[in-house]
Amino acid sequence: MSNSIQNNILKIVNLSIGYTSKMKDILIANDINVNLQQGELVCVLGKNGIGKSTLLRTLTQVQSKLSGKIFLKNKPLENHTPTELAKSISLVLTEKIPPSNLTVYELIALGRQPYTNWLGTLTKEDKKQINFAIEQTHLQNLIHKRCDELSDGQLQRVMICRALAQNTEMIILDEPTAHLDIQHKIETFKLLQNLAHQLQKTILISTHEIQLALQMADKLWLMTSKGLINGEPKTLIENDSINQIFDSKTIYFDKKSNQFLVN
């Protein structure tokens, strides 16, 4: 067995995604065939409405697939129990957390729910994982603050920290830099890159930050009207696949400047 097969965390075969409305399937995207390997930072790119969030929800069983197969560590995704899934995949969505008096530490500690007993008592191992996640995300100075006192950038880092405390092989994030300023966008991408490369986490994110994705992702999944295109950023630039993100004659990717320009 090759190393690439051994390191596969997620394998997707002939996947069709969408939703069911009034007993009718509404197809968003189909014929998706791609793998995720350990230690990769992978960015999902595509225009609004192309199905990025639908894909991420399907890969985490928040939403049912229409057809095809998804294998998590060589086992069909649907054959994993909820607890097994929670110990393998952590999910960070864009929804705001409801108002509460939770401190930053208490919110991060919620990442240990798949491991705690029914009373939610934290063991030494739970506290060790929480403290490790706090150190990795540099949140030591914020742990006693209430979550409603945080900026958007700080709260996003806390949510990533909670996912890290969950101690899963894979972290999936839907638009993690939405509503952040440029400094916090870059810092969030750098944090995710470090988690992938230094801790060997498999990290999959949907994003509109194309330039940051081109610079920092190991691989890109381009969701286009013709299907999903997978590859390293350099390769997708060289073979002009990057131009398929937008169905527009107004926007094109300029290889010299390494960015999208307007005709």
Backbone torsions as a table, in degrees:
resi	resn	phi	psi	omega
1	MET	NA	131.5	-176.6
2	SER	-74.1	160.7	179.0
3	ASN	-63.0	-36.0	-178.1
4	SER	-64.3	-38.0	178.3
5	ILE	-70.7	-42.5	179.4
6	GLN	-61.7	-34.2	-176.4
7	ASN	-87.8	-1.1	178.2
8	ASN	-65.1	123.9	174.2
9	ILE	-92.8	-41.0	-177.3
10	LEU	-133.8	134.3	176.5
11	LYS	-126.6	127.7	-176.4
12	ILE	-117.6	125.8	-174.4
13	VAL	-127.0	118.4	174.5
14	ASN	48.9	43.9	-175.1
15	LEU	-80.2	134.3	170.8
16	SER	-117.0	131.8	-177.7
17	ILE	-122.3	154.4	179.8
18	GLY	163.4	-148.2	179.8
19	TYR	-151.0	163.1	-179.1
20	THR	-106.4	128.1	179.6
21	SER	-131.5	120.5	179.9
22	LYS	52.9	48.9	176.7
23	MET	66.2	15.7	178.8
24	LYS	-121.8	134.9	178.7
25	ASP	-80.3	128.7	175.0
26	ILE	-104.9	108.7	-175.0
27	LEU	-80.1	130.0	175.5
28	ILE	-102.4	-46.0	179.0
29	ALA	-155.2	150.0	-179.5
30	ASN	-142.0	177.1	178.3
31	ASP	54.7	46.5	179.2
32	ILE	-93.0	118.5	180.0
33	ASN	-132.1	108.7	-175.6
34	VAL	-161.5	157.9	177.7
35	ASN	-121.9	155.6	171.1
36	LEU	-119.5	132.8	-178.5
37	GLN	-114.0	159.9	-178.6
38	GLN	-61.1	137.7	174.4
39	GLY	80.0	14.2	-179.9
40	GLU	-101.3	142.7	165.5
41	LEU	-103.8	113.8	-176.4
42	VAL	-119.0	129.8	-179.9
43	CYS	-109.4	132.2	175.9
44	VAL	-96.2	119.6	-177.7
45	LEU	-117.2	149.7	176.9
46	GLY	165.6	161.8	-178.5
47	LYS	-70.6	166.4	177.9
48	ASN	-58.0	136.7	176.2
49	GLY	83.9	1.2	-177.3
50	ILE	-77.6	-20.5	176.2
51	GLY	119.1	16.1	-178.1
52	LYS	-61.4	-51.6	-179.1
53	SER	-66.6	-37.7	177.6
54	THR	-60.5	-41.1	178.4
55	LEU	-62.4	-46.8	-178.7
56	LEU	-64.7	-40.2	178.5
57	ARG	-64.7	-35.7	179.4
58	THR	-69.2	-38.6	-178.8
59	LEU	-70.0	-16.1	179.8
60	THR	-111.2	9.3	178.8
61	GLN	62.5	18.5	169.8
62	VAL	-70.2	-29.7	179.4
63	GLN	-131.4	142.7	-177.7
64	SER	-76.9	145.2	173.4
65	LYS	-75.7	157.9	174.2
66	LEU	-84.6	-41.8	176.9
67	SER	-165.4	172.5	-179.3
68	GLY	98.1	-172.7	-175.6
69	LYS	-131.8	143.2	173.8
70	ILE	-128.6	123.8	179.9
71	PHE	-112.6	125.2	173.8
72	LEU	-105.4	113.8	-176.4
73	LYS	51.8	48.4	175.1
74	ASN	67.4	13.9	177.8
75	LYS	-123.4	133.7	-179.6
76	PRO	-51.5	135.3	-175.0
77	LEU	-55.5	-40.8	-176.2
78	GLU	-70.4	-13.3	179.1
79	ASN	-88.3	-2.9	176.1
80	HIS	-85.5	138.5	174.8
81	THR	-72.4	160.3	176.2
82	PRO	-53.8	-38.9	179.1
83	THR	-67.8	-40.8	177.1
84	GLU	-61.5	-41.9	178.6
85	LEU	-63.5	-42.7	-178.1
86	ALA	-67.3	-20.6	177.5
87	LYS	-93.1	-4.6	-178.9
88	SER	-113.7	-35.0	-176.4
89	ILE	-130.2	128.2	170.7
90	SER	-111.4	144.7	-171.4
91	LEU	-124.2	130.7	176.7
92	VAL	-119.8	111.3	-178.5
93	LEU	-98.5	172.5	-176.8
94	THR	-88.1	-10.1	-177.4
95	GLU	-62.7	141.6	176.0
96	LYS	-68.5	143.7	175.2
97	ILE	-75.0	145.2	-178.9
98	PRO	-65.3	151.5	179.7
99	PRO	-57.7	136.6	179.0
100	SER	-162.0	174.5	177.2
101	ASN	-97.9	15.1	-178.7
102	LEU	-61.2	139.5	170.3
103	THR	-83.8	167.2	177.4
104	VAL	-58.0	-44.5	-179.7
105	TYR	-60.8	-42.9	-178.3
106	GLU	-65.3	-38.0	178.0
107	LEU	-66.4	-43.5	177.9
108	ILE	-61.9	-39.9	-178.7
109	ALA	-62.6	-22.9	177.9
110	LEU	-63.0	-20.8	176.0
111	GLY	-64.2	-15.8	-179.1
112	ARG	-91.1	3.6	-177.9
113	GLN	-55.1	-36.8	178.8
114	PRO	-63.8	-15.0	-174.2
115	TYR	-110.0	-20.1	-174.0
116	THR	-80.5	162.4	176.3
117	ASN	-76.0	-178.4	-173.6
118	TRP	-66.7	-16.9	176.0
119	LEU	-84.7	-11.1	-178.3
120	GLY	75.4	22.3	-178.4
121	THR	-73.0	129.9	-179.8
122	LEU	-83.6	128.2	176.0
123	THR	-88.0	176.5	175.6
124	LYS	-59.6	-38.7	179.4
125	GLU	-66.7	-40.6	177.3
126	ASP	-59.5	-48.4	-179.1
127	LYS	-64.1	-35.3	177.4
128	LYS	-62.6	-45.8	179.6
129	GLN	-66.0	-38.7	178.6
130	ILE	-64.2	-47.5	-179.3
131	ASN	-65.0	-36.5	177.2
132	PHE	-63.6	-44.3	179.5
133	ALA	-63.5	-39.8	178.7
134	ILE	-62.9	-42.1	178.9
135	GLU	-64.7	-42.8	-177.4
136	GLN	-65.7	-30.1	-177.5
137	THR	-103.1	5.3	174.3
138	HIS	56.0	51.1	-178.4
139	LEU	-110.5	14.7	-175.2
140	GLN	-54.7	-35.1	-175.5
141	ASN	-81.9	-3.3	-175.3
142	LEU	-114.9	-4.2	-167.5
143	ILE	-64.6	-22.9	-179.3
144	HIS	-95.1	-3.5	178.6
145	LYS	-75.7	152.6	172.1
146	ARG	-78.1	146.7	-175.5
147	CYS	-63.1	-30.0	-179.6
148	ASP	-77.3	0.4	176.1
149	GLU	-97.0	-1.8	-173.5
150	LEU	-89.2	152.7	170.3
151	SER	-75.6	168.2	178.2
152	ASP	-59.6	-41.5	-179.8
153	GLY	-64.9	-41.7	178.8
154	GLN	-65.6	-42.6	-178.7
155	LEU	-65.3	-37.2	178.2
156	GLN	-62.8	-40.9	178.0
157	ARG	-64.9	-37.4	177.7
158	VAL	-64.5	-40.5	179.8
159	MET	-66.3	-36.7	175.4
160	ILE	-66.9	-38.1	177.8
161	CYS	-62.9	-42.1	177.8
162	ARG	-60.8	-41.8	177.5
163	ALA	-63.4	-37.8	179.0
164	LEU	-68.5	-38.2	177.4
165	ALA	-64.1	-24.1	178.5
166	GLN	-68.6	-18.4	172.6
167	ASN	58.2	52.6	178.1
168	THR	-102.7	158.4	175.9
169	GLU	-69.6	-30.3	-174.6
170	MET	-124.2	139.0	172.9
171	ILE	-122.8	125.4	-179.8
172	ILE	-115.3	128.4	-176.1
173	LEU	-128.7	132.8	179.0
174	ASP	-102.4	110.5	179.6
175	GLU	50.6	59.8	-175.1
176	PRO	-68.0	-15.7	-178.5
177	THR	-109.5	11.2	177.4
178	ALA	-60.6	135.5	176.2
179	HIS	72.4	9.7	177.8
180	LEU	-97.5	151.7	174.4
181	ASP	-75.9	172.1	-171.4
182	ILE	-62.0	-37.3	179.2
183	GLN	-61.8	-46.5	-178.0
184	HIS	-72.7	-28.6	174.0
185	LYS	-61.1	-50.3	-178.3
186	ILE	-63.9	-43.7	-179.4
187	GLU	-63.6	-37.8	178.7
188	THR	-66.8	-44.0	177.9
189	PHE	-61.9	-42.0	179.9
190	LYS	-64.6	-40.1	177.6
191	LEU	-60.8	-46.4	-179.2
192	LEU	-65.1	-38.7	176.8
193	GLN	-62.5	-42.7	179.4
194	ASN	-64.1	-41.3	179.5
195	LEU	-62.9	-38.3	179.2
196	ALA	-68.8	-49.0	-172.3
197	HIS	-81.8	-37.0	-176.9
198	GLN	-87.2	-35.9	-178.9
199	LEU	-104.1	0.6	179.1
200	GLN	59.6	34.1	172.5
201	LYS	-80.3	146.0	172.6
202	THR	-94.2	117.9	-173.0
203	ILE	-122.1	124.5	-179.7
204	LEU	-121.1	123.9	-179.2
205	ILE	-132.4	143.9	167.8
206	SER	-94.2	142.4	-175.5
207	THR	-159.3	154.9	169.9
208	HIS	-103.4	0.9	-178.5
209	GLU	-83.8	76.5	-172.4
210	ILE	-63.1	-43.4	-176.7
211	GLN	-64.0	-42.3	178.0
212	LEU	-66.4	-39.0	178.1
213	ALA	-62.5	-41.3	179.5
214	LEU	-63.8	-34.7	-177.7
215	GLN	-81.4	-32.3	-165.4
216	MET	-118.4	-17.7	-178.0
217	ALA	-79.4	147.6	172.7
218	ASP	-77.8	-37.9	178.2
219	LYS	-141.9	157.2	175.5
220	LEU	-120.7	141.9	167.0
221	TRP	-109.5	109.7	179.5
222	LEU	-92.7	113.4	176.8
223	MET	-91.6	113.6	-176.8
224	THR	-124.3	172.1	178.7
225	SER	-66.2	-17.7	-179.8
226	LYS	-98.9	-0.5	179.2
227	GLY	127.8	-178.6	-179.2
228	LEU	-90.6	129.3	178.3
229	ILE	-111.6	128.8	-175.1
230	ASN	-118.9	137.1	176.2
231	GLY	172.3	173.9	175.6
232	GLU	-73.1	147.1	-177.4
233	PRO	-52.1	-45.5	-177.8
234	LYS	-59.3	-42.7	-179.2
235	THR	-66.5	-42.4	-178.0
236	LEU	-69.9	-25.4	173.6
237	ILE	-75.0	-46.3	-176.7
238	GLU	-63.8	-37.3	-178.0
239	ASN	-93.7	10.3	175.5
240	ASP	68.6	11.5	177.1
241	SER	-63.5	-29.7	-177.3
242	ILE	-59.8	-27.4	-179.9
243	ASN	-68.5	-15.1	-176.9
244	GLN	-82.1	-3.6	178.0
245	ILE	-61.3	-40.7	-177.4
246	PHE	-112.5	133.6	173.4
247	ASP	-89.1	70.7	-174.5
248	SER	-149.1	139.5	174.1
249	LYS	-87.1	-7.1	-178.4
250	THR	-82.1	-32.5	-175.2
251	ILE	-109.9	135.9	175.8
252	TYR	-145.4	157.0	180.0
253	PHE	-94.1	124.8	179.7
254	ASP	-97.5	115.7	-175.5
255	LYS	-68.4	-29.0	-178.7
256	LYS	-68.5	-46.0	-179.6
257	SER	-90.1	-9.7	178.2
258	ASN	60.6	41.7	178.8
259	GLN	-155.8	164.7	176.8
260	PHE	-78.3	138.1	-179.8
261	LEU	-128.0	167.9	179.2
262	VAL	-105.4	133.1	177.7
263	ASN	-66.2	NA	NA
